[in-house]
Structures are given as structure tokens and as C-alpha cells.
Amino acid sequence: MKKMNLPNKLTIFRVVLILPFVVLLLGESSGWAWYRTIFGGIMEYVDYIALGIFIIASLTDLLDGKIARKYNLVTNFGKFMDPLADKLLVSAAMIALADLKRIPAWVVIIIISREFIISGFRLIASDNHVVIAASYWGKFKTTFQMVMVCLMIADIPRLQLLTDIIMWIALILTVVSLADYLIKNKGVMSEQR
């Protein structure tokens, strides 16, 4: 068995960080008896610790891709797990934030639905030996979603208007990037030759 390379280790690390992130974010509202015992002395900081974990996990996404491309360490495992890790991280964050009433559930449904549609679309493209590269719309969407999640985790009342504006921009970019993917790659859905 081949030794796992650094970009793939970073991807796995990103997936592993999801558990402590969600535990910290949802712990107080979940009613877990052990939560107050462990975090009782730092309860006012747990959202910021969760935010720090989310930022670290998000930065590993930038880092693993750069390292993989720069040192030619791109693997099939990385091609599969990297986007999956991103979707797991952002989906877990938004579902937790919906549970905390910091984001409307319908917004989460639209954003996660887009990810499922694109994943399915890429799977069909892969079966047809077509590679669908990430678009600029997709990259803008991801950036605004990450900023939105960070603002919602921080939950600073003075920044509520900014948070709402970023949420709407992220939502619009989600829909625009989906339409862009579908329009540019409409031939992928045609029957296999």
C-alpha cells in the first residue's frame, strides 16, 4: 500500500475537524450533560473556537490543492475526497447554523441541493470521460459561502446587516454558478456515444 501524501493527509484532517467543530457549535443547545462539564469555564468562547476550527479547515482546502498541483501529487483519492471534504464541511456548518436559527433552512436546502446536482453532473461527465473544471462563478460562490458561515458562527449583532447581505450574495452566486455549469456543459447530459 502506498503511503498517503501530504495533500491527502490535509484533506483527511479537514474531514476529522468537522466533528469537534460541530460539537463545539451545537453543544450548548444540544443539552448534552457532559458538554457543560468539559467546556463550562470557556462557554463564552466556544463559538470562537468553533470559528477557528472552521477557518483552519477551510485553509487546508486552499493548501492541499496548491501543494498537490505544485509538486504533482494529484491522486484519484484526492480528486474524489477533496471536493467531498469541502461539501461535508460547509454542509455540516450550515445545518448546524440552521439548527441554531442563524440561517434560514430554505437557504441551506438551496445551497446543499446545488452541491448534490453538481456532484451528480460531474459523475455523469466522468462516465463520459469529460472533465468539468471549476468555474469562476463556483469559486466566488465558495468564497462568499465561507465568509457567510464565518460571520454566522461569530454571530455579532452589529454585523447582522453585513451577514444578511453576504448570505444573499452567496445564495445568488449558488444559483448563478449552477446555471453556469448546466449551460456550459449541457452536452454531458446527452446519451453516451
Backbone as a printed PyTorch tensor [residue, N CA C, xyz], in Angstrom:
tensor([[[  0.8400,  -1.1930,   0.0000],
         [  0.0000,   0.0000,   0.0000],
         [  0.8840,   1.2560,   0.0000]],

        [[  0.5120,   2.2100,  -0.8710],
         [  1.2930,   3.4440,  -0.9640],
         [  1.0410,   4.3330,   0.2470]],

        [[  2.0890,   5.0490,   0.6440],
         [  1.9810,   5.9970,   1.7530],
         [  1.1540,   7.2050,   1.2930]],

        [[  0.2900,   7.6990,   2.1700],
         [ -0.5560,   8.8290,   1.8260],
         [  0.2780,  10.1060,   1.7620]],

        [[  0.0660,  10.9050,   0.7030],
         [  0.8430,  12.1360,   0.5490],
         [  0.2360,  13.2750,   1.3900]],

        [[  0.9770,  14.3720,   1.4770],
         [  0.5820,  15.4960,   2.3300],
         [ -0.7700,  16.1050,   1.9430]],

        [[ -1.0410,  16.3760,   0.6530],
         [ -2.3580,  16.9430,   0.3210],
         [ -3.5130,  16.0440,   0.7750]],

        [[ -3.3490,  14.7350,   0.6160],
         [ -4.4120,  13.8190,   1.0380],
         [ -4.5460,  13.7870,   2.5640]],

        [[ -3.4270,  13.9060,   3.2700],
         [ -3.4820,  13.9840,   4.7380],
         [ -4.2260,  15.2420,   5.1830]],

        [[ -3.9920,  16.3480,   4.4790],
         [ -4.6940,  17.5950,   4.7990],
         [ -6.1940,  17.4500,   4.5520]],

        [[ -6.5490,  16.7520,   3.4900],
         [ -7.9670,  16.5160,   3.1890],
         [ -8.6190,  15.6950,   4.2910]],

        [[ -7.9500,  14.6340,   4.7190],
         [ -8.4670,  13.7960,   5.8090],
         [ -8.5670,  14.6150,   7.1000]],

        [[ -7.5540,  15.4460,   7.3510],
         [ -7.5600,  16.3150,   8.5380],
         [ -8.7860,  17.2290,   8.5100]],

        [[ -9.1250,  17.7570,   7.3330],
         [-10.2970,  18.6260,   7.1900],
         [-11.5740,  17.8640,   7.5790]],

        [[-11.6890,  16.6320,   7.1390],
         [-12.8620,  15.8090,   7.4890],
         [-12.9020,  15.5550,   8.9920]],

        [[-11.7480,  15.2470,   9.5850],
         [-11.6770,  14.9660,  11.0280],
         [-12.0810,  16.1960,  11.8470]],

        [[-11.7510,  17.3910,  11.3660],
         [-12.0770,  18.6230,  12.1000],
         [-13.5780,  18.8950,  12.1650]],

        [[-14.3640,  18.2550,  11.2940],
         [-15.8030,  18.5040,  11.2780],
         [-16.4390,  18.1180,  12.6130]],

        [[-16.0220,  17.0080,  13.2010],
         [-16.6290,  16.5390,  14.4610],
         [-16.4360,  17.5380,  15.6090]],

        [[-15.1940,  17.9460,  15.9350],
         [-15.0740,  18.9170,  17.0290],
         [-15.7450,  20.2520,  16.7060]],

        [[-15.7420,  20.6320,  15.4440],
         [-16.3990,  21.8720,  15.0220],
         [-17.8930,  21.8230,  15.3480]],

        [[-18.5540,  20.7440,  14.9340],
         [-19.9990,  20.6110,  15.1600],
         [-20.3030,  20.4630,  16.6560]],

        [[-19.4840,  19.6940,  17.3680],
         [-19.6950,  19.5180,  18.8150],
         [-19.6180,  20.8700,  19.5240]],

        [[-18.6190,  21.6700,  19.1990],
         [-18.4740,  22.9780,  19.8340],
         [-19.6370,  23.9060,  19.4820]],

        [[-20.0330,  23.8820,  18.2080],
         [-21.0750,  24.7970,  17.7550],
         [-22.4490,  24.4350,  18.3190]],

        [[-22.7550,  23.1400,  18.4040],
         [-24.0910,  22.7090,  18.8130],
         [-24.1890,  22.2620,  20.2620]],

        [[-23.0540,  22.1250,  20.9230],
         [-23.0410,  21.5350,  22.2550],
         [-23.9670,  22.1720,  23.2580]],

        [[-23.9480,  23.4870,  23.3520],
         [-24.7540,  24.1550,  24.3750],
         [-26.2450,  23.9710,  24.1010]],

        [[-26.6560,  24.0770,  22.8520],
         [-28.0790,  23.9570,  22.5190],
         [-28.5600,  22.5060,  22.5040]],

        [[-27.6260,  21.5600,  22.4840],
         [-27.9940,  20.1440,  22.3700],
         [-28.4680,  19.5390,  23.6840]],

        [[-28.0900,  20.1470,  24.8040],
         [-28.4770,  19.6190,  26.0990],
         [-27.6150,  18.4580,  26.5890]],

        [[-26.4780,  18.2470,  25.9440],
         [-25.5830,  17.1780,  26.3910],
         [-25.0710,  17.5230,  27.7860]],

        [[-25.2580,  16.6280,  28.7320],
         [-24.8540,  16.8860,  30.1200],
         [-23.3480,  17.0700,  30.2420]],

        [[-22.5810,  16.2880,  29.5100],
         [-21.1230,  16.3450,  29.6050],
         [-20.5430,  17.6220,  29.0140]],

        [[-21.2940,  18.2990,  28.1640],
         [-20.7710,  19.4740,  27.4650],
         [-20.4050,  20.5900,  28.4370]],

        [[-21.3250,  20.8990,  29.3560],
         [-21.0440,  21.9620,  30.3420],
         [-19.9160,  21.5720,  31.2800]],

        [[-19.8020,  20.2650,  31.5720],
         [-18.7300,  19.7940,  32.4450],
         [-17.3720,  20.0600,  31.8000]],

        [[-17.2700,  19.7750,  30.5250],
         [-15.9900,  19.9310,  29.8270],
         [-15.7070,  21.3950,  29.4820]],

        [[-16.7170,  22.0960,  28.9650],
         [-16.4950,  23.4460,  28.4430],
         [-17.0500,  24.5550,  29.3250]],

        [[-17.5080,  24.2030,  30.5370],
         [-18.1470,  25.1780,  31.4180],
         [-17.3640,  26.4560,  31.6260]],

        [[-16.0540,  26.3510,  31.7830],
         [-15.2300,  27.5270,  32.0500],
         [-14.9870,  28.4190,  30.8530]],

        [[-15.2800,  27.9130,  29.6670],
         [-14.9990,  28.7050,  28.4550],
         [-16.2340,  28.8350,  27.5590]],

        [[-17.4180,  28.7070,  28.1630],
         [-18.6590,  28.7100,  27.3770],
         [-18.7810,  29.9370,  26.4620]],

        [[-18.3330,  31.0960,  26.9370],
         [-18.4890,  32.3050,  26.1180],
         [-17.5430,  32.3310,  24.9120]],

        [[-16.5950,  31.3780,  24.8790],
         [-15.6180,  31.3530,  23.7770],
         [-15.8140,  30.1970,  22.7960]],

        [[-16.7630,  29.2890,  23.0790],
         [-16.8490,  28.0900,  22.2300],
         [-17.1820,  28.4120,  20.7790]],

        [[-18.0180,  29.4320,  20.5360],
         [-18.3080,  29.8060,  19.1480],
         [-17.0390,  30.2740,  18.4360]],

        [[-16.1880,  30.9980,  19.1540],
         [-14.9530,  31.4860,  18.5370],
         [-13.9520,  30.3560,  18.3030]],

        [[-13.9510,  29.3730,  19.2090],
         [-13.0970,  28.1970,  18.9950],
         [-13.6050,  27.4310,  17.7750]],

        [[-14.9420,  27.2750,  17.6720],
         [-15.5430,  26.6210,  16.5060],
         [-15.2050,  27.3930,  15.2330]],

        [[-15.2540,  28.7170,  15.3060],
         [-14.8960,  29.5590,  14.1620],
         [-13.4440,  29.3210,  13.7660]],

        [[-12.5540,  29.2510,  14.7530],
         [-11.1340,  28.9840,  14.4780],
         [-10.9390,  27.6420,  13.7860]],

        [[-11.6640,  26.6340,  14.2510],
         [-11.5690,  25.3090,  13.6220],
         [-12.0710,  25.3740,  12.1840]],

        [[-13.1850,  26.0780,  11.9620],
         [-13.7290,  26.2020,  10.6020],
         [-12.7310,  26.9070,   9.6840]],

        [[-12.1040,  27.9630,  10.1760],
         [-11.1270,  28.7010,   9.3620],
         [ -9.9180,  27.8180,   9.0480]],

        [[ -9.4150,  27.0930,  10.0380],
         [ -8.2850,  26.1730,   9.8030],
         [ -8.6690,  25.1220,   8.7660]],

        [[ -9.8580,  24.5430,   8.9120],
         [-10.3180,  23.5270,   7.9560],
         [-10.4380,  24.1220,   6.5540]],

        [[-10.9570,  25.3390,   6.4620],
         [-11.0960,  25.9980,   5.1590],
         [ -9.7310,  26.2770,   4.5280]],

        [[ -8.7670,  26.6730,   5.3520],
         [ -7.4230,  26.9550,   4.8370],
         [ -6.7220,  25.6880,   4.3490]],

        [[ -7.0250,  24.5410,   4.9690],
         [ -6.4190,  23.2920,   4.4790],
         [ -6.8910,  22.9940,   3.0620]],

        [[ -8.0930,  23.4590,   2.7130],
         [ -8.6010,  23.2630,   1.3560],
         [ -7.7380,  24.0200,   0.3470]],

        [[ -7.3890,  25.2480,   0.6880],
         [ -6.5040,  26.0190,  -0.2060],
         [ -5.1300,  25.3780,  -0.2960]],

        [[ -4.6330,  24.9620,   0.8590],
         [ -3.2770,  24.4370,   0.9440],
         [ -3.1140,  23.1070,   0.2260]],

        [[ -4.0550,  22.1800,   0.4170],
         [ -3.8800,  20.8570,  -0.1820],
         [ -3.8830,  20.9260,  -1.7070]],

        [[ -4.7310,  21.7650,  -2.2660],
         [ -4.7740,  21.9160,  -3.7320],
         [ -3.4980,  22.5100,  -4.2910]],

        [[ -2.9850,  23.5520,  -3.6120],
         [ -1.7410,  24.1880,  -4.0880],
         [ -0.5730,  23.2200,  -4.0290]],

        [[ -0.4580,  22.4910,  -2.9270],
         [  0.6430,  21.5360,  -2.7770],
         [  0.5320,  20.4260,  -3.8150]],

        [[ -0.6880,  19.9150,  -4.0000],
         [ -0.8960,  18.8120,  -4.9510],
         [ -0.5030,  19.2260,  -6.3680]],

        [[ -0.8970,  20.4460,  -6.7670],
         [ -0.5650,  20.9090,  -8.1310],
         [  0.9190,  21.2570,  -8.2700]],

        [[  1.4680,  21.9290,  -7.2730],
         [  2.8610,  22.3770,  -7.3560],
         [  3.8430,  21.2130,  -7.4110]],

        [[  3.5740,  20.1770,  -6.6090],
         [  4.5140,  19.0600,  -6.5260],
         [  4.0200,  17.8000,  -7.2540]],

        [[  3.0220,  17.9940,  -8.1180],
         [  2.4780,  16.9030,  -8.9130],
         [  2.0720,  15.7140,  -8.0220]],

        [[  1.3100,  16.0120,  -6.9890],
         [  0.8570,  14.9920,  -6.0440],
         [ -0.6440,  14.7310,  -6.1770]],

        [[ -1.1840,  15.0210,  -7.3560],
         [ -2.6030,  14.8100,  -7.6020],
         [ -2.8740,  13.3090,  -7.6870]],

        [[ -3.8420,  12.8370,  -6.9010],
         [ -4.1840,  11.4100,  -6.8760],
         [ -5.6860,  11.2430,  -7.1090]],

        [[ -6.1020,  10.0380,  -7.4540],
         [ -7.5320,   9.7580,  -7.6090],
         [ -8.2550,   9.9350,  -6.2780]],

        [[ -7.5920,   9.5210,  -5.1920],
         [ -8.1650,   9.6970,  -3.8620],
         [ -8.4190,  11.1830,  -3.6000]],

        [[ -7.4330,  12.0220,  -3.9130],
         [ -7.5650,  13.4590,  -3.7140],
         [ -8.6570,  14.0670,  -4.5810]],

        [[ -8.7470,  13.6240,  -5.8320],
         [ -9.7860,  14.1340,  -6.7320],
         [-11.1770,  13.8250,  -6.2050]],

        [[-11.3010,  12.6600,  -5.5540],
         [-12.5950,  12.2660,  -5.0040],
         [-12.8560,  12.9240,  -3.6470]],

        [[-11.8760,  12.8300,  -2.7430],
         [-12.0800,  13.2540,  -1.3540],
         [-12.0510,  14.7620,  -1.1460]],

        [[-11.2490,  15.4930,  -1.9160],
         [-11.1290,  16.9360,  -1.6960],
         [-12.4740,  17.6490,  -1.8460]],

        [[-13.1740,  17.4820,  -2.9720],
         [-14.4730,  18.1560,  -3.0660],
         [-15.5010,  17.6060,  -2.0690]],

        [[-15.4060,  16.3090,  -1.7620],
         [-16.3210,  15.7210,  -0.7890],
         [-16.0880,  16.3260,   0.5980]],

        [[-14.8230,  16.4900,   0.9750],
         [-14.4860,  17.0920,   2.2730],
         [-15.0260,  18.5160,   2.3660]],

        [[-14.9110,  19.2720,   1.2700],
         [-15.4320,  20.6460,   1.2470],
         [-16.9400,  20.6570,   1.4690]],

        [[-17.6280,  19.7850,   0.7360],
         [-19.0830,  19.7260,   0.8410],
         [-19.5190,  19.2930,   2.2470]],

        [[-18.8110,  18.3350,   2.8270],
         [-19.1320,  17.8910,   4.1830],
         [-18.9490,  19.0290,   5.1910]],

        [[-17.8460,  19.7530,   5.0690],
         [-17.5560,  20.8500,   5.9950],
         [-18.6100,  21.9470,   5.9060]],

        [[-18.8730,  22.4270,   4.6950],
         [-19.8210,  23.5340,   4.5250],
         [-21.2390,  23.0810,   4.8560]],

        [[-21.6120,  21.8770,   4.4350],
         [-22.9600,  21.3730,   4.7400],
         [-23.1580,  21.2080,   6.2480]],

        [[-22.1670,  20.6360,   6.9280],
         [-22.2640,  20.4680,   8.3820],
         [-22.4010,  21.8240,   9.0620]],

        [[-21.6270,  22.7950,   8.6110],
         [-21.6870,  24.1360,   9.2060],
         [-23.0650,  24.7530,   9.0040]],

        [[-23.5910,  24.6700,   7.7890],
         [-24.8800,  25.3110,   7.5210],
         [-26.0400,  24.5990,   8.2060]],

        [[-25.9880,  23.2780,   8.2890],
         [-27.0390,  22.5430,   9.0010],
         [-27.0090,  22.9020,  10.4870]],

        [[-25.8140,  22.9810,  11.0630],
         [-25.6840,  23.3810,  12.4740],
         [-26.1950,  24.8070,  12.6770]],

        [[-25.8600,  25.6990,  11.7530],
         [-26.3090,  27.0920,  11.8660],
         [-27.8210,  27.2080,  11.7010]],

        [[-28.4110,  26.3480,  10.8610],
         [-29.8790,  26.3290,  10.7280],
         [-30.5140,  25.8710,  12.0380]],

        [[-29.8900,  24.8670,  12.6870],
         [-30.3860,  24.3840,  13.9770],
         [-30.3180,  25.4890,  15.0270]],

        [[-29.3000,  26.3370,  14.9260],
         [-29.1370,  27.4540,  15.8680],
         [-29.9500,  28.6820,  15.4630]],

        [[-30.7230,  28.5660,  14.3810],
         [-31.5730,  29.6610,  13.8630],
         [-30.7610,  30.8750,  13.4030]],

        [[-29.5460,  30.6180,  12.9070],
         [-28.7220,  31.7240,  12.4050],
         [-28.7960,  31.8440,  10.8870]],

        [[-29.3830,  30.8230,  10.2260],
         [-29.5830,  30.8510,   8.7820],
         [-30.9140,  30.1610,   8.4990]],

        [[-31.7120,  30.7160,   7.5830],
         [-32.9820,  30.0570,   7.2610],
         [-32.7420,  28.6870,   6.6290]],

        [[-33.5510,  27.7070,   7.0080],
         [-33.3910,  26.3390,   6.4930],
         [-33.5370,  26.2910,   4.9790]],

        [[-34.4180,  27.1320,   4.3980],
         [-34.6120,  27.0960,   2.9460],
         [-33.3510,  27.5160,   2.1940]],

        [[-32.5670,  28.4000,   2.7840],
         [-31.2990,  28.8040,   2.1590],
         [-30.3390,  27.6110,   2.1510]],

        [[-30.2810,  26.8990,   3.2690],
         [-29.4240,  25.7140,   3.3800],
         [-29.8490,  24.6610,   2.3500]],

        [[-31.1510,  24.4660,   2.2020],
         [-31.6600,  23.4750,   1.2490],
         [-31.2310,  23.8270,  -0.1720]],

        [[-31.3420,  25.0910,  -0.5540],
         [-30.9330,  25.5090,  -1.9040],
         [-29.4420,  25.2800,  -2.1100]],

        [[-28.6260,  25.6820,  -1.1430],
         [-27.1740,  25.5670,  -1.2880],
         [-26.7400,  24.0990,  -1.3400]],

        [[-27.2800,  23.2600,  -0.4490],
         [-26.8970,  21.8520,  -0.4490],
         [-27.4370,  21.1370,  -1.6850]],

        [[-28.6320,  21.5020,  -2.1380],
         [-29.1920,  20.9030,  -3.3540],
         [-28.2950,  21.1740,  -4.5480]],

        [[-27.7760,  22.3790,  -4.6330],
         [-26.8620,  22.7280,  -5.7230],
         [-25.6470,  21.8090,  -5.7110]],

        [[-25.1210,  21.5290,  -4.5210],
         [-23.9410,  20.6720,  -4.4100],
         [-24.2450,  19.2480,  -4.8720]],

        [[-25.4340,  18.7360,  -4.5170],
         [-25.8300,  17.4050,  -4.9720],
         [-25.9790,  17.3660,  -6.4930]],

        [[-26.6030,  18.3990,  -7.0520],
         [-26.8070,  18.4480,  -8.5090],
         [-25.4700,  18.4670,  -9.2370]],

        [[-24.5530,  19.3240,  -8.7890],
         [-23.2450,  19.4180,  -9.4420],
         [-22.4580,  18.1280,  -9.2690]],

        [[-22.5330,  17.5050,  -8.0980],
         [-21.8270,  16.2330,  -7.8850],
         [-22.3440,  15.1620,  -8.8400]],

        [[-23.6530,  15.0840,  -8.9790],
         [-24.2360,  14.1260,  -9.9190],
         [-23.8420,  14.4290, -11.3490]],

        [[-23.8390,  15.6970, -11.6740],
         [-23.4640,  16.1420, -13.0140],
         [-22.0140,  15.7610, -13.3300]],

        [[-21.1400,  15.9710, -12.3460],
         [-19.7310,  15.6230, -12.5350],
         [-19.5350,  14.1120, -12.6650]],

        [[-20.3540,  13.3460, -11.9660],
         [-20.2810,  11.8960, -12.0560],
         [-20.6500,  11.4210, -13.4650]],

        [[-21.7080,  11.9900, -14.0140],
         [-22.1090,  11.6560, -15.3830],
         [-21.0210,  12.0720, -16.3610]],

        [[-20.4640,  13.2710, -16.1580],
         [-19.3850,  13.7560, -17.0340],
         [-18.1850,  12.8210, -16.9720]],

        [[-17.8480,  12.3740, -15.7730],
         [-16.7100,  11.4710, -15.5960],
         [-16.9440,  10.1610, -16.3410]],

        [[-18.1730,   9.6350, -16.2940],
         [-18.5040,   8.4120, -17.0310],
         [-18.3490,   8.6070, -18.5350]],

        [[-18.5420,   9.8460, -18.9940],
         [-18.3890,  10.1720, -20.4120],
         [-16.9860,  10.6910, -20.7450]],

        [[-16.0620,  10.5400, -19.7830],
         [-14.6620,  10.9680, -19.9380],
         [-14.5420,  12.4680, -20.2220]],

        [[-15.4010,  13.2260, -19.5590],
         [-15.3720,  14.6830, -19.6720],
         [-14.9990,  15.2470, -18.3070]],

        [[-14.0120,  16.1340, -18.2810],
         [-13.6190,  16.7820, -17.0330],
         [-14.2670,  18.1610, -16.9880]],

        [[-14.9970,  18.4180, -15.9120],
         [-15.6290,  19.7260, -15.7410],
         [-14.7940,  20.5140, -14.7430]],

        [[-14.1280,  21.5230, -15.2440],
         [-13.2720,  22.3490, -14.3900],
         [-14.1250,  23.3030, -13.5610]],

        [[-13.6030,  23.6740, -12.4180],
         [-14.2890,  24.6530, -11.5730],
         [-14.3260,  25.9990, -12.2890]],

        [[-15.4760,  26.6650, -12.2220],
         [-15.6220,  27.9590, -12.8820],
         [-15.3490,  29.0790, -11.8830]],

        [[-15.1990,  30.2860, -12.4250],
         [-15.0130,  31.4380, -11.5430],
         [-16.2720,  31.6740, -10.7000]],

        [[-17.4500,  31.4290, -11.2840],
         [-18.6880,  31.5830, -10.5260],
         [-18.6630,  30.6540,  -9.3150]],

        [[-18.2180,  29.4210,  -9.5230],
         [-18.1360,  28.4450,  -8.4330],
         [-17.1620,  28.8820,  -7.3530]],

        [[-16.0420,  29.4660,  -7.7930],
         [-15.0400,  29.9290,  -6.8240],
         [-15.5590,  31.1240,  -6.0180]],

        [[-16.2580,  32.0440,  -6.7000],
         [-16.8590,  33.1810,  -5.9870],
         [-17.9070,  32.6880,  -4.9950]],

        [[-18.7080,  31.7210,  -5.4380],
         [-19.7450,  31.1330,  -4.5850],
         [-19.1330,  30.5600,  -3.3220]],

        [[-18.0730,  29.7790,  -3.4930],
         [-17.4120,  29.1570,  -2.3470],
         [-16.8660,  30.2070,  -1.3860]],

        [[-16.2350,  31.2350,  -1.9270],
         [-15.6690,  32.3140,  -1.0950],
         [-16.7600,  32.9830,  -0.2630]],

        [[-17.8670,  33.3440,  -0.9130],
         [-18.9380,  34.0310,  -0.1840],
         [-19.6170,  33.1000,   0.8270]],

        [[-19.7280,  31.8060,   0.4800],
         [-20.2970,  30.8690,   1.4500],
         [-19.4150,  30.7520,   2.6890]],

        [[-18.1040,  30.6850,   2.4840],
         [-17.1770,  30.5830,   3.6220],
         [-17.2570,  31.8340,   4.5020]],

        [[-17.2890,  33.0180,   3.8700],
         [-17.3920,  34.2680,   4.6320],
         [-18.7190,  34.3100,   5.3830]],

        [[-19.7930,  33.9010,   4.7080],
         [-21.1220,  33.8630,   5.3200],
         [-21.1180,  32.9750,   6.5600]],

        [[-20.5650,  31.7680,   6.4210],
         [-20.5200,  30.8300,   7.5500],
         [-19.7150,  31.4270,   8.7020]],

        [[-18.5730,  32.0360,   8.3970],
         [-17.7480,  32.6530,   9.4510],
         [-18.5140,  33.7430,  10.1950]],

        [[-19.2120,  34.6010,   9.4530],
         [-19.9870,  35.6740,  10.0900],
         [-21.1150,  35.1110,  10.9430]],

        [[-21.7460,  34.0390,  10.4590],
         [-22.8520,  33.4470,  11.2160],
         [-22.3730,  32.7180,  12.4630]],

        [[-21.2070,  32.1110,  12.3870],
         [-20.6530,  31.4670,  13.5870],
         [-20.3060,  32.5330,  14.6240]],

        [[-19.6540,  33.6240,  14.1750],
         [-19.2770,  34.7040,  15.1010],
         [-20.5120,  35.3390,  15.7310]],

        [[-21.6080,  35.4420,  14.9510],
         [-22.8990,  35.9160,  15.4580],
         [-22.7710,  37.2470,  16.1990]],

        [[-22.2160,  38.2400,  15.4970],
         [-22.0260,  39.5700,  16.0820],
         [-23.2000,  40.4590,  15.6730]],

        [[-24.0380,  40.8730,  16.6260],
         [-25.2480,  41.6510,  16.2880],
         [-24.9700,  42.8820,  15.4180]],

        [[-23.8570,  43.5830,  15.6680],
         [-23.5500,  44.7830,  14.8850],
         [-23.2590,  44.4790,  13.4190]],

        [[-22.9350,  43.2110,  13.1290],
         [-22.6230,  42.8180,  11.7550],
         [-23.7820,  42.0650,  11.0860]],

        [[-24.9780,  42.1460,  11.6860],
         [-26.1060,  41.3810,  11.1610],
         [-26.4770,  41.7960,   9.7390]],

        [[-26.4760,  43.0990,   9.4570],
         [-26.8120,  43.5580,   8.1040],
         [-25.7940,  43.0340,   7.0940]],

        [[-24.5110,  43.1410,   7.4260],
         [-23.4630,  42.6210,   6.5550],
         [-23.6320,  41.1150,   6.3530]],

        [[-23.9300,  40.4000,   7.4300],
         [-24.1370,  38.9480,   7.3500],
         [-25.2850,  38.6250,   6.4030]],

        [[-26.3840,  39.3670,   6.5090],
         [-27.5360,  39.1470,   5.6340],
         [-27.1900,  39.4300,   4.1710]],

        [[-26.4560,  40.5030,   3.9340],
         [-26.0500,  40.8450,   2.5550],
         [-25.1670,  39.7480,   1.9770]],

        [[-24.1850,  39.2890,   2.7550],
         [-23.2930,  38.2160,   2.3010],
         [-24.0840,  36.9360,   2.0300]],

        [[-25.0810,  36.6420,   2.8860],
         [-25.9140,  35.4530,   2.6820],
         [-26.6480,  35.5310,   1.3450]],

        [[-27.2210,  36.7010,   1.0450],
         [-27.9560,  36.8510,  -0.2150],
         [-27.0140,  36.7600,  -1.4160]],

        [[-25.8290,  37.3410,  -1.2980],
         [-24.8530,  37.2370,  -2.3980],
         [-24.4500,  35.7780,  -2.5950]],

        [[-24.1910,  35.0690,  -1.4970],
         [-23.8220,  33.6430,  -1.5820],
         [-24.9480,  32.8350,  -2.2150]],

        [[-26.1760,  33.1450,  -1.8540],
         [-27.3310,  32.4340,  -2.4190],
         [-27.4640,  32.7020,  -3.9160]],

        [[-27.3310,  33.9510,  -4.3130],
         [-27.4190,  34.3050,  -5.7400],
         [-26.2860,  33.6310,  -6.5140]],

        [[-25.0700,  33.6680,  -5.9730],
         [-23.9390,  33.0230,  -6.6530],
         [-24.1120,  31.5130,  -6.7280]],

        [[-24.7730,  30.9220,  -5.7410],
         [-25.0620,  29.4880,  -5.7640],
         [-25.9250,  29.1520,  -6.9750]],

        [[-26.9860,  29.9350,  -7.1780],
         [-27.9070,  29.6950,  -8.3000],
         [-27.2240,  30.0130,  -9.6350]],

        [[-26.5020,  31.1270,  -9.6960],
         [-25.8140,  31.5250, -10.9310],
         [-24.7590,  30.4930, -11.3220]],

        [[-23.9790,  30.0180, -10.3450],
         [-22.9280,  29.0410, -10.6590],
         [-23.5370,  27.7160, -11.1130]],

        [[-24.6850,  27.3400, -10.5560],
         [-25.3740,  26.1290, -11.0060],
         [-25.8240,  26.2910, -12.4560]],

        [[-26.4680,  27.4180, -12.7630],
         [-26.9160,  27.6780, -14.1350],
         [-25.7280,  27.6930, -15.0960]],

        [[-24.6200,  28.3070, -14.6750],
         [-23.4080,  28.3730, -15.4980],
         [-22.8900,  26.9740, -15.8310]],

        [[-22.8160,  26.0940, -14.8030],
         [-22.3710,  24.7160, -15.0190],
         [-23.2810,  23.9960, -16.0090]],

        [[-24.5840,  24.1190, -15.7940],
         [-25.5410,  23.3930, -16.6250],
         [-25.5400,  23.8840, -18.0660]],

        [[-25.4640,  25.1920, -18.2550],
         [-25.4740,  25.7550, -19.6080],
         [-24.1960,  25.4060, -20.3570]],

        [[-23.0360,  25.5850, -19.6970],
         [-21.7570,  25.3120, -20.3610],
         [-21.5550,  23.8390, -20.6760]],

        [[-22.1870,  22.9680, -19.9030],
         [-21.9350,  21.5280, -20.0550],
         [-23.2050,  20.7510, -20.3890]],

        [[-24.1390,  21.3940, -21.0940],
         [-25.4170,  20.7270, -21.3670],
         [-25.2590,  19.4640, -22.2040]],

        [[-24.1840,  19.3700, -22.9800],
         [-23.9440,  18.1810, -23.7980],
         [-23.6420,  16.9370, -22.9830]],

        [[-23.2030,  17.1250, -21.7330],
         [-22.8590,  15.9960, -20.8640],
         [-24.0850,  15.1380, -20.5890]],

        [[-25.2520,  15.7640, -20.5340],
         [-26.4750,  15.0440, -20.2000],
         [-27.0380,  14.2500, -21.3700]],

        [[-26.5090,  14.4800, -22.5750],
         [-26.9840,  13.7050, -23.7190],
         [-26.5400,  12.2560, -23.5740]],

        [[-27.1770,  11.3710, -24.2850],
         [-26.8570,   9.9420, -24.1640],
         [-25.4110,   9.6730, -24.5230]],

        [[-24.8590,   8.6170, -23.8740],
         [-23.4840,   8.2200, -24.1610],
         [-23.3750,   7.7520, -25.5880]],

        [[-22.1980,   8.0680, -26.1700],
         [-21.9640,   7.5880, -27.5300],
         [-21.5760,   6.1360, -27.4910]]])
